[in-house]
Amino acid sequence: MAGGQSHRLFEPGCSAVHRMAPECKVAATVAFVLAVVATPRGAIWAFGLDAAIIVGVAVMAGIPLARLARRLVIELPFLAFALFLPFVGGGDQVDVGPLSLSVAGLWGAWNIVIKGTLGVAATSVLAATTAVPELLRGLERLRMPRPLVAITSFMVRYGEVITDDLRRMRIARESRGYDPRWFWQARAVATSAGALFIRSYERGERVYVAMLSRGYDGAMPAIGRTRASRRDWLVALAVPVAAVTICVAALVAP
């Protein structure tokens, strides 16, 4: 993968967050998310502080907050079921207008929404400040199994290729008068999906054989071997340490 290859979520910049070693950012993000998940759902003030930390890092990295907020929309389909918890939960009920909602369900919905939002926001900041090759290099330095790193790199590299194939197949169907609007018209779509799978599988085998013929030994060649400094680790881990401190304070608070 070329060193300059990036992705749509990446925001080019020269901030201290951008320059930080990728393994430090990945480890800090994972630790921060775990600390947020461990925070008691009733400690609303703690989640406010966690959100302030994310906003501070985003401002330091020069990421527009409006753009960061728009990226949070991706979680809405995954959080939709949380809206049903107040209606199906048991226990004490509270009247909100004409509705009778479960108190436990309301807290459960709040727990899912706030922790999911903070987790997506943290990973969005990571993606906005770290290019794909750097992310993969960071995962490899964190001892992630090399086959998983290689599979992830190919998913990123060929995701857009497969998407373009799918778009061309859709255009070809529509140019021949096919307009799938009913369930019984799904046969052509299923046939296209099968053809796309076979094409992608065969392309993967050809690429793998080509890589073997060029000396591939299970690991992608490293471009630049600069390791993270102690200062990078101290600065990066300051964020999850603050989140852990907030979590502990929320756990011991009356």
DAFEN-V590267 format. One line per field, one symbol per residue. ss: DSSP state (H for helix, E for strand, C for the rest). phi: phi as a letter, one per 20 degrees, with the letter a starting at -180 (. if undefined). A space follows every 10 residues. Layout:
BEGIN
ss: ???
phi: ???
END
This chain:
BEGIN
ss: CCCCCCCCCC CCCCCHHHHC CHHHHHHHHH HHHHHHHHCC CCCHHHHHHH HHHHHHHHHH HCCCHHHHHH HHHHHHHHHC CHHHHHHHCC CCEEEECCEE EEHHHHHHHH HHHHHHHHHH HHHHHHHHHC CHHHHHHHHH HCCCCHHHHH HHHHHHHHHH HHHHHHHHHH HHHHHCCCCC CCHHHHHHHH HHHHHHHHHH HHHHHHHHHH HHHCCCCCCC CCCCCCCCCH HHHHHHHHHH HHHHHHHHHH HHCC
phi: .ffefcbfef dgacffffff gfffffffff fffffffffg feefffffff ffffffffff emegffffff ffffegffef fffeffedfd nfdcecmedd dfffffffff ffffffffff ffffffffdc fggfgfffff femfgggfff fffffffdff ffffffffff fffffdnecf ccffefffff ffffffffff ffffffffff fffdnfcocf fedndfefef fgffffffff ffffffffff feff
END
